[in-house]
Amino acid sequence: MLQFSVSFLNKESTPRYRLLAYTREEFKNDWKEIEHIHPHTEILFVTGGQGWLRSNGVDVKLKKGTLIVVTPFSSHTEISSTNSPLSFAAFSVQNITFILNNKDSSSLATTNEDYNKINEQENQQIFFFDFSAYFNELFNILAYIEREESQRKPFWDSAFLSEFDKFIVFISRHIPLISLPHKSESDPNVLSNVHLYLRSQYADDITLEKLSDYFFLSKYYLSHAFKKKYGISPMLFLNKCRCEHAHKFLLTTSYSIAQIAISVGFNSIIHFSRTYKKFYNVSPMQTRRTARFSENK
């Protein structure tokens, strides 16, 4: 006797999110507390300590059990308490974003004045939830996927992704958010987002291939569409941003030219000097000398 049956033959497949990366981090002295953005969704779960999530200069307090959903292109960074070092797990997830379900309410949702200030920013959505009552359930999932990765038994990656699906299902059923597919190629603001990304992440190791992969665009389309919109190629704009920041450092700091080159994203002093001279018609050394001469006047 048939007791249960379900068919998906006539059901359209749901757009599939993709896990890009998983990390677990703990505050150390090398932690860079610099606001940044991602073109994908980031889900953070605080596993210990205390701290804050900062977005556009506004801080929201974090504690063990806090879950944060950072939607694509929302500026943020994590800051740790010195007395109780912050630790958290982070999932980077592609092809998905979230919006608030106003028809649903949740006692897990965190709202306060700072939270509201963060989400007043244009194209900015960061959601905070208190999962401390479910900490063990979520932490056990993290422990399982980390064990799968460390042991790497047959089909470990399938087991890893299956457990991540459990994590997504669990939190989705406890928070008032609606998940939506998010694809850069269908986003009318994609070139603006590339422009913003280059301005804010200029110090990263960025190539045209990485940039196109990051935004799910072809290299040809990205190069030509970006230049048509901004009058400059994306990689030339990247070098322009790097040199502008280097120029400020040369005028206002005592960092060596090598330190400045590395800090703004160049991996070669020769390449840095040649590129800088194209934009400013003088070498970095000449700029530094001019700044020192002005100070000594």
C-alpha positions in Angstrom: 0.0 0.0 0.0 1.4 3.4 -1.0 1.8 5.6 2.1 3.6 8.6 0.6 4.3 10.0 -2.8 5.5 13.3 -4.3 6.4 14.3 -7.9 8.5 17.1 -9.1 8.1 16.3 -12.8 5.9 19.4 -13.5 7.7 21.7 -11.1 10.1 24.3 -12.6 13.5 24.0 -11.0 14.4 26.6 -8.5 17.4 28.9 -9.3 20.2 27.3 -7.4 22.4 29.2 -5.0 26.1 28.3 -5.0 28.4 28.2 -2.0 31.6 30.0 -2.9 33.6 29.7 0.3 33.4 28.9 4.0 35.7 30.2 6.6 35.9 30.3 10.4 37.8 33.2 11.9 39.0 34.5 15.2 40.2 38.0 16.0 44.0 38.4 15.9 46.3 41.4 15.8 46.5 41.0 12.0 42.7 41.5 11.5 42.1 44.3 9.0 39.1 46.3 10.2 38.5 47.9 6.8 35.0 48.3 5.3 34.5 46.3 2.1 31.9 44.9 -0.2 31.1 41.7 -2.0 29.1 41.0 -5.2 27.6 38.0 -3.4 25.6 37.4 -0.2 27.6 36.7 3.0 26.1 34.9 6.0 28.0 35.3 9.3 27.4 33.4 12.5 29.2 34.5 15.7 30.6 31.5 17.5 32.3 33.3 20.4 33.4 36.6 21.9 32.0 40.0 21.4 32.3 42.8 18.9 30.6 44.9 16.3 29.6 44.9 12.7 30.4 48.3 11.2 28.7 49.7 8.1 29.3 53.2 6.8 30.6 54.2 10.2 27.7 52.8 12.2 28.3 49.9 14.6 25.9 47.2 15.7 26.9 45.0 18.6 27.5 41.3 18.1 27.5 38.5 20.6 27.7 34.7 20.6 24.8 33.4 18.6 24.2 36.5 16.4 23.5 35.7 12.8 24.1 38.4 10.1 22.9 38.3 6.5 24.9 40.8 4.4 23.3 41.3 1.0 25.5 42.0 -2.2 27.3 45.3 -2.3 26.6 46.2 1.3 29.6 47.9 2.9 30.7 46.3 6.2 33.6 45.1 8.4 33.8 43.1 11.6 35.4 44.7 14.8 36.4 42.7 17.9 36.3 43.5 21.5 39.8 43.5 22.9 38.7 41.7 26.1 36.6 39.1 24.5 38.0 38.3 21.0 35.3 37.9 18.3 35.1 34.6 16.4 32.6 33.8 13.6 31.9 31.5 10.7 31.3 33.0 7.3 29.5 31.6 4.2 29.9 33.3 0.9 26.9 32.5 -1.3 26.4 33.2 -5.0 23.1 33.7 -6.9 21.0 34.5 -3.9 20.0 37.6 -1.9 17.3 38.4 0.7 14.6 40.9 1.4 12.5 41.5 4.5 9.2 39.7 4.6 6.9 42.4 6.1 4.1 39.9 6.5 6.2 37.8 8.9 7.5 38.8 12.3 10.2 37.1 14.3 11.4 37.4 17.8 14.9 36.5 16.5 15.1 39.8 14.5 17.3 42.5 15.9 16.2 46.1 15.5 17.5 49.2 17.1 18.6 52.7 16.2 22.0 51.7 14.8 20.5 48.8 12.8 18.0 51.2 11.2 20.7 53.7 10.4 22.7 51.0 8.5 19.7 50.1 6.3 18.9 53.8 5.5 21.8 53.7 3.1 20.9 53.3 -0.6 21.2 49.7 -1.9 22.2 48.6 1.6 20.6 45.7 3.4 22.2 43.9 6.4 20.0 41.8 8.7 20.7 40.8 12.3 19.2 37.9 14.2 19.6 36.4 17.6 20.1 32.6 17.2 21.6 32.1 20.7 18.7 29.8 21.6 19.7 27.6 18.6 23.4 28.0 19.0 24.1 24.3 19.5 22.1 23.2 16.4 23.9 25.6 14.1 27.3 25.0 15.7 26.9 21.3 15.3 26.4 21.8 11.5 29.6 23.9 11.4 31.5 21.2 13.3 30.2 18.5 10.8 31.2 20.4 7.7 34.6 21.2 9.1 35.1 17.5 10.0 34.1 16.5 6.5 36.6 18.8 4.9 39.4 17.8 7.3 38.9 14.0 6.8 38.0 14.2 3.1 36.4 10.8 2.9 34.7 9.7 -0.4 32.0 12.3 -1.4 33.1 14.6 1.4 32.2 17.6 -0.8 28.7 16.4 -1.4 28.3 15.8 2.3 29.7 19.3 3.0 27.2 21.0 0.6 24.3 18.9 1.9 25.0 20.0 5.4 25.2 23.6 4.2 21.7 23.2 2.7 20.6 22.1 6.2 22.0 25.3 7.6 20.2 27.5 5.0 16.9 25.6 5.5 17.2 25.9 9.3 17.9 29.7 9.4 15.3 30.4 6.6 12.5 28.8 8.7 13.4 31.0 11.7 13.8 34.4 10.1 11.4 36.8 8.3 13.4 37.0 5.1 12.5 36.1 1.5 15.2 34.6 -0.6 15.6 35.8 -4.2 17.9 34.8 -7.1 20.6 37.3 -7.7 22.5 37.4 -10.9 24.8 40.2 -12.0 24.1 39.9 -15.7 20.4 40.8 -15.0 21.3 43.7 -12.7 20.9 47.1 -14.4 23.4 48.5 -11.9 26.1 45.9 -12.6 28.6 48.4 -14.1 28.0 50.8 -11.3 28.7 48.0 -8.9 31.9 47.1 -10.7 33.0 50.8 -10.5 32.2 50.8 -6.8 34.0 47.5 -6.3 37.2 48.8 -7.9 37.1 52.0 -5.9 36.8 50.2 -2.6 38.8 47.0 -3.2 41.6 48.5 -5.3 44.3 47.0 -3.1 43.1 43.4 -3.8 44.8 41.1 -6.4 42.4 42.0 -9.3 42.7 40.9 -12.9 40.2 41.3 -15.7 39.5 37.6 -15.7 38.9 37.6 -11.9 36.7 40.7 -12.2 34.6 39.2 -15.0 34.3 35.9 -13.1 33.4 37.8 -9.9 30.5 39.6 -11.6 29.5 36.7 -13.9 30.2 38.7 -17.1 32.3 38.0 -20.2 35.6 39.8 -20.3 34.7 41.3 -23.7 31.4 42.7 -22.4 32.9 44.0 -19.2 35.7 45.8 -21.0 33.6 47.4 -23.7 30.5 48.3 -21.6 32.6 49.7 -18.8 34.7 51.9 -21.1 31.5 53.1 -22.9 29.9 54.1 -19.6 33.0 55.6 -17.9 35.4 56.5 -20.7 38.1 54.3 -19.3 38.8 50.6 -19.3 38.2 48.8 -16.0 41.9 47.9 -15.5 43.1 51.4 -16.3 40.5 52.7 -13.8 41.8 50.3 -11.2 45.4 51.6 -11.7 44.0 55.1 -11.5 42.4 54.4 -8.1 45.6 52.8 -6.9 47.8 55.7 -7.9 45.4 58.2 -6.4 45.7 56.5 -3.0 49.4 56.1 -3.5 49.7 59.9 -4.2 48.0 60.6 -0.8 50.3 58.3 1.0 53.4 59.8 -0.6 52.3 63.3 0.5 51.0 62.5 4.0 53.0 59.5 5.3 56.5 58.4 5.9 56.0 54.9 4.4 58.6 53.8 1.9 57.7 53.7 -1.8 57.9 49.9 -1.7 55.4 49.8 1.2 53.1 52.2 -0.5 53.2 50.2 -3.8 52.3 47.0 -2.0 49.6 48.6 0.2 47.7 49.9 -2.9 47.8 46.6 -4.8 51.0 46.7 -7.0 53.3 43.7 -6.7 56.2 45.4 -8.5 57.9 48.8 -7.6 58.9 49.2 -11.3 55.3 48.7 -12.5 54.1 51.0 -9.8 56.5 53.8 -10.8 55.8 53.5 -14.5 52.0 53.5 -13.9 52.2 56.4 -11.4 54.2 58.5 -13.9 51.6 58.0 -16.6 49.0 59.6 -14.3 51.0 62.3 -12.6 53.9 63.0 -15.1 56.4 62.6 -12.3 57.8 59.6 -10.4 56.8 58.6 -6.9 60.2 59.7 -5.7 59.8 63.2 -7.2 56.4 63.5 -5.4 57.9 62.5 -2.1 60.8 65.0 -2.5 58.3 67.8 -3.3 56.3 66.9 -0.2 59.4 67.0 2.0 60.6 70.3 0.4 57.2 71.9 1.2 57.4 70.7 4.8 60.9 72.2 5.2 59.9 75.6 3.9 
